[in-house]
Amino acid sequence: MSKKVVNKKVILTAGFTGLTQDEILKRETDMAKAQVLNPTLVPGLTPTAASVQTQITAINDPNTGLIHQLGVVRAQEKSLVGQIDAAINDIKDIITDDWMPQTQTAIAGDVTKAATLLFGVKGFSTGHASTTVASTAKTVASAPVVVKIDVIAGEQVLHIHNNITGKRGRPKGVKQIDVYAQTGGTAPTNLASLIANGGGYIGQAKDGKFVNTIAVTAANVGKIEYYIVVYVDSKTLKPSAYSTVAFETIK
């Protein structure tokens, strides 16, 4: 009795799993070459091995291939990055060394003009459009300080800290934190001038934050909103300390 031969099904794999891009390309190159060298093993192969080799050459030709082109582009990118850095630094030097001293003289201490030109003012603001930081140096006397103003659609959000502790909220002996504001006009130097300029009380800050809702109109957009924050004494119920003036542009 003859022994029965069992034909096992052969399942091929391409062998690309786990390879790097360079290793895949080398394997593709070798497999295309194997087909060219053994044309009778798979008659009528499509696409042809020759056409696949043409595609491979388009990738790795040392003079015109995509890999060569990528190397050229990367070299250009490196050069451009250096040029961009140098150009940005040149402009920064112009603003710092040329424009700033000229502007310092021209505005004659007018912080509103400084804000319009986006310059910062030491002890008053950073000049950044999205955040205005009034930096009050730590002193013996406790006082509120507006450390940041966030601009959200139709709102300006004041973040208020104590100048000594750096913490939010009311310090001991303070009943409440009142907020005063002035829209446009001459920059106030203190609460009295803010009120004289048409400003006034707009509410109390809670937990170191105050949200000023602003109806943005053609009449006020682009104007500066000035703020002064006041500690009210728990015993006397009178103002006991004032922040420096903080401001932000209405957008």
One Martini backbone bead per residue (centre of mass of N, CA, C, O) as a GRO file, in nm:
protein
  251
    1MET     BB    1   0.095   0.037   0.025
    2SER     BB    2   0.074   0.359  -0.034
    3LYS     BB    3   0.186   0.665   0.065
    4LYS     BB    4   0.040   0.948   0.171
    5VAL     BB    5   0.041   1.277   0.043
    6VAL     BB    6   0.066   1.587   0.203
    7ASN     BB    7  -0.055   1.907   0.113
    8LYS     BB    8   0.073   2.201   0.205
    9LYS     BB    9   0.000   2.519   0.268
   10VAL     BB   10   0.139   2.812   0.127
   11ILE     BB   11   0.232   3.104   0.317
   12LEU     BB   12   0.306   3.420   0.260
   13THR     BB   13   0.557   3.674   0.331
   14ALA     BB   14   0.717   3.993   0.320
   15GLY     BB   15   0.899   4.099   0.577
   16PHE     BB   16   0.834   4.409   0.708
   17THR     BB   17   0.815   4.358   0.993
   18GLY     BB   18   1.014   4.574   1.200
   19LEU     BB   19   1.117   4.770   0.996
   20THR     BB   20   1.276   5.007   0.864
   21GLN     BB   21   1.279   5.218   0.607
   22ASP     BB   22   1.556   5.130   0.498
   23GLU     BB   23   1.498   4.822   0.514
   24ILE     BB   24   1.257   4.818   0.325
   25LEU     BB   25   1.398   4.928   0.074
   26LYS     BB   26   1.606   4.701   0.052
   27ARG     BB   27   1.400   4.472   0.023
   28GLU     BB   28   1.262   4.577  -0.229
   29THR     BB   29   1.514   4.572  -0.405
   30ASP     BB   30   1.577   4.264  -0.374
   31MET     BB   31   1.298   4.157  -0.475
   32ALA     BB   32   1.308   4.283  -0.756
   33LYS     BB   33   1.573   4.145  -0.843
   34ALA     BB   34   1.471   3.850  -0.811
   35GLN     BB   35   1.256   3.874  -1.037
   36VAL     BB   36   1.453   3.943  -1.268
   37LEU     BB   37   1.633   3.675  -1.228
   38ASN     BB   38   1.325   3.513  -1.210
   39PRO     BB   39   1.092   3.514  -1.458
   40THR     BB   40   0.966   3.202  -1.448
   41LEU     BB   41   0.824   3.182  -1.163
   42VAL     BB   42   0.632   3.447  -1.255
   43PRO     BB   43   0.427   3.465  -1.486
   44GLY     BB   44   0.303   3.777  -1.558
   45LEU     BB   45   0.397   3.993  -1.381
   46THR     BB   46   0.204   4.234  -1.175
   47PRO     BB   47   0.384   4.441  -1.178
   48THR     BB   48   0.671   4.478  -1.300
   49ALA     BB   49   0.996   4.464  -1.204
   50ALA     BB   50   1.094   4.707  -1.370
   51SER     BB   51   0.886   4.916  -1.261
   52VAL     BB   52   0.975   4.893  -0.963
   53GLN     BB   53   1.268   4.980  -1.009
   54THR     BB   54   1.193   5.264  -1.103
   55GLN     BB   55   1.067   5.351  -0.834
   56ILE     BB   56   1.323   5.307  -0.665
   57THR     BB   57   1.504   5.508  -0.817
   58ALA     BB   58   1.326   5.759  -0.742
   59ILE     BB   59   1.429   5.737  -0.445
   60ASN     BB   60   1.773   5.640  -0.459
   61ASP     BB   61   1.897   5.832  -0.633
   62PRO     BB   62   2.192   6.019  -0.585
   63ASN     BB   63   2.088   6.278  -0.777
   64THR     BB   64   1.735   6.255  -0.795
   65GLY     BB   65   1.621   6.145  -0.557
   66LEU     BB   66   1.425   6.180  -0.279
   67ILE     BB   67   1.654   6.155  -0.072
   68HIS     BB   68   1.831   6.372  -0.196
   69GLN     BB   69   1.618   6.600  -0.180
   70LEU     BB   70   1.590   6.593   0.128
   71GLY     BB   71   1.880   6.679   0.190
   72VAL     BB   72   1.857   6.955   0.056
   73VAL     BB   73   1.620   7.066   0.223
   74ARG     BB   74   1.755   7.038   0.503
   75ALA     BB   75   1.983   7.233   0.440
   76GLN     BB   76   1.796   7.472   0.383
   77GLU     BB   77   1.653   7.477   0.657
   78LYS     BB   78   1.902   7.533   0.829
   79SER     BB   79   1.966   7.800   0.690
   80LEU     BB   80   1.690   7.943   0.742
   81VAL     BB   81   1.690   7.931   1.048
   82GLY     BB   82   1.937   8.113   1.076
   83GLN     BB   83   1.818   8.359   0.924
   84ILE     BB   84   1.572   8.402   1.106
   85ASP     BB   85   1.718   8.448   1.372
   86ALA     BB   86   1.885   8.691   1.274
   87ALA     BB   87   1.643   8.872   1.187
   88ILE     BB   88   1.498   8.885   1.462
   89ASN     BB   89   1.741   9.006   1.617
   90ASP     BB   90   1.763   9.265   1.451
   91ILE     BB   91   1.480   9.374   1.526
   92LYS     BB   92   1.519   9.372   1.832
   93ASP     BB   93   1.751   9.581   1.827
   94ILE     BB   94   1.589   9.811   1.707
   95ILE     BB   95   1.373   9.832   1.929
   96THR     BB   96   1.573   9.855   2.176
   97ASP     BB   97   1.805  10.067   2.059
   98ASP     BB   98   1.611  10.271   1.889
   99TRP     BB   99   1.302  10.298   1.955
  100MET     BB  100   1.284  10.315   2.268
  101PRO     BB  101   1.438  10.585   2.322
  102GLN     BB  102   1.257  10.755   2.134
  103THR     BB  103   0.988  10.693   2.277
  104GLN     BB  104   1.061  10.785   2.560
  105THR     BB  105   1.079  11.085   2.469
  106ALA     BB  106   0.804  11.129   2.313
  107ILE     BB  107   0.587  11.042   2.554
  108ALA     BB  108   0.649  11.168   2.835
  109GLY     BB  109   0.513  10.936   3.038
  110ASP     BB  110   0.285  10.803   2.859
  111VAL     BB  111   0.124  10.502   2.909
  112THR     BB  112  -0.081  10.497   2.678
  113LYS     BB  113   0.126  10.519   2.450
  114ALA     BB  114   0.284  10.271   2.529
  115ALA     BB  115   0.045  10.073   2.490
  116THR     BB  116  -0.011  10.136   2.189
  117LEU     BB  117   0.305  10.043   2.124
  118LEU     BB  118   0.367   9.784   2.321
  119PHE     BB  119   0.504   9.887   2.567
  120GLY     BB  120   0.659   9.863   2.850
  121VAL     BB  121   0.636   9.930   3.215
  122LYS     BB  122   0.795   9.973   3.483
  123GLY     BB  123   0.573   9.878   3.736
  124PHE     BB  124   0.308   9.822   3.525
  125SER     BB  125   0.399   9.660   3.249
  126THR     BB  126   0.477   9.439   2.976
  127GLY     BB  127   0.306   9.489   2.684
  128HIS     BB  128   0.127   9.260   2.653
  129ALA     BB  129  -0.170   9.195   2.504
  130SER     BB  130  -0.284   8.945   2.700
  131THR     BB  131  -0.093   9.066   2.942
  132THR     BB  132  -0.111   9.250   3.248
  133VAL     BB  133   0.164   9.344   3.466
  134ALA     BB  134   0.170   9.448   3.795
  135SER     BB  135   0.471   9.526   3.970
  136THR     BB  136   0.492   9.496   4.311
  137ALA     BB  137   0.687   9.553   4.549
  138LYS     BB  138   0.792   9.444   4.835
  139THR     BB  139   0.649   9.552   5.138
  140VAL     BB  140   0.541   9.633   5.442
  141ALA     BB  141   0.289   9.706   5.301
  142SER     BB  142  -0.016   9.592   5.237
  143ALA     BB  143  -0.118   9.496   4.896
  144PRO     BB  144  -0.261   9.505   4.603
  145VAL     BB  145  -0.220   9.300   4.293
  146VAL     BB  146  -0.209   9.290   3.946
  147VAL     BB  147  -0.079   9.010   3.771
  148LYS     BB  148  -0.337   8.965   3.570
  149ILE     BB  149  -0.497   8.987   3.234
  150ASP     BB  150  -0.763   8.838   3.089
  151VAL     BB  151  -0.879   8.788   2.749
  152ILE     BB  152  -1.217   8.766   2.678
  153ALA     BB  153  -1.502   8.757   2.537
  154GLY     BB  154  -1.626   9.040   2.695
  155GLU     BB  155  -1.363   9.006   2.891
  156GLN     BB  156  -1.193   9.090   3.206
  157VAL     BB  157  -0.948   8.913   3.402
  158LEU     BB  158  -0.861   8.949   3.732
  159HIS     BB  159  -0.553   8.894   3.911
  160ILE     BB  160  -0.524   8.884   4.270
  161HIS     BB  161  -0.266   8.981   4.491
  162ASN     BB  162  -0.039   8.986   4.739
  163ASN     BB  163   0.263   9.158   4.775
  164ILE     BB  164   0.382   8.965   5.004
  165THR     BB  165   0.259   8.663   4.969
  166GLY     BB  166   0.127   8.598   4.670
  167LYS     BB  167  -0.172   8.571   4.739
  168ARG     BB  168  -0.490   8.511   4.747
  169GLY     BB  169  -0.715   8.703   4.871
  170ARG     BB  170  -0.778   8.795   5.199
  171PRO     BB  171  -0.630   8.950   5.431
  172LYS     BB  172  -0.579   9.038   5.731
  173GLY     BB  173  -0.817   9.302   5.792
  174VAL     BB  174  -0.992   9.242   5.530
  175LYS     BB  175  -1.313   9.270   5.409
  176GLN     BB  176  -1.250   9.382   5.107
  177ILE     BB  177  -1.234   9.392   4.734
  178ASP     BB  178  -1.210   9.664   4.540
  179VAL     BB  179  -1.319   9.779   4.209
  180TYR     BB  180  -1.179   9.999   3.968
  181ALA     BB  181  -1.277  10.193   3.667
  182GLN     BB  182  -1.149  10.307   3.338
  183THR     BB  183  -1.245  10.443   3.019
  184GLY     BB  184  -1.013  10.578   2.901
  185GLY     BB  185  -0.820  10.836   2.867
  186THR     BB  186  -0.645  10.941   3.116
  187ALA     BB  187  -0.409  10.824   3.299
  188PRO     BB  188  -0.409  10.719   3.608
  189THR     BB  189  -0.242  10.761   3.937
  190ASN     BB  190  -0.514  10.732   4.103
  191LEU     BB  191  -0.820  10.719   4.239
  192ALA     BB  192  -0.891  11.017   4.211
  193SER     BB  193  -0.827  11.037   3.903
  194LEU     BB  194  -1.017  10.819   3.809
  195ILE     BB  195  -1.276  10.963   3.900
  196ALA     BB  196  -1.217  11.234   3.749
  197ASN     BB  197  -1.220  11.059   3.463
  198GLY     BB  198  -1.502  10.869   3.511
  199GLY     BB  199  -1.465  10.666   3.710
  200GLY     BB  200  -1.534  10.353   3.911
  201TYR     BB  201  -1.718  10.137   4.070
  202ILE     BB  202  -1.756   9.758   3.988
  203GLY     BB  203  -1.662   9.581   4.246
  204GLN     BB  204  -1.592   9.255   4.384
  205ALA     BB  205  -1.349   9.044   4.479
  206LYS     BB  206  -1.307   8.684   4.441
  207ASP     BB  207  -1.054   8.489   4.510
  208GLY     BB  208  -0.859   8.679   4.327
  209LYS     BB  209  -1.115   8.757   4.137
  210PHE     BB  210  -1.219   8.953   3.837
  211VAL     BB  211  -1.509   9.015   3.632
  212ASN     BB  212  -1.520   9.218   3.339
  213THR     BB  213  -1.796   9.314   3.168
  214ILE     BB  214  -1.787   9.401   2.816
  215ALA     BB  215  -1.936   9.610   2.585
  216VAL     BB  216  -1.845   9.585   2.269
  217THR     BB  217  -1.770   9.873   2.073
  218ALA     BB  218  -1.693  10.121   1.855
  219ALA     BB  219  -1.636  10.326   2.097
  220ASN     BB  220  -1.429  10.116   2.281
  221VAL     BB  221  -1.256   9.991   2.090
  222GLY     BB  222  -0.908  10.021   2.185
  223LYS     BB  223  -0.935  10.095   2.457
  224ILE     BB  224  -0.848  10.168   2.786
  225GLU     BB  225  -0.854   9.970   3.082
  226TYR     BB  226  -0.862  10.082   3.407
  227TYR     BB  227  -0.711   9.979   3.730
  228ILE     BB  228  -0.818   9.970   4.085
  229VAL     BB  229  -0.726   9.820   4.389
  230VAL     BB  230  -0.904   9.773   4.713
  231TYR     BB  231  -0.861   9.784   5.050
  232VAL     BB  232  -1.089   9.704   5.317
  233ASP     BB  233  -1.131   9.771   5.632
  234SER     BB  234  -1.279   9.598   5.893
  235LYS     BB  235  -1.313   9.845   6.099
  236THR     BB  236  -1.342  10.122   5.920
  237LEU     BB  237  -1.443  10.081   5.614
  238LYS     BB  238  -1.176  10.172   5.473
  239PRO     BB  239  -0.933  10.245   5.287
  240SER     BB  240  -0.588  10.088   5.309
  241ALA     BB  241  -0.522   9.992   5.002
  242TYR     BB  242  -0.339  10.017   4.687
  243SER     BB  243  -0.301   9.976   4.369
  244THR     BB  244  -0.171   9.984   4.094
  245VAL     BB  245  -0.201  10.050   3.774
  246ALA     BB  246  -0.406   9.872   3.553
  247PHE     BB  247  -0.414   9.736   3.207
  248GLU     BB  248  -0.637   9.706   2.910
  249THR     BB  249  -0.746   9.624   2.604
  250ILE     BB  250  -1.019   9.660   2.412
  251LYS     BB  251  -1.164   9.367   2.206
   0.00000   0.00000   0.00000
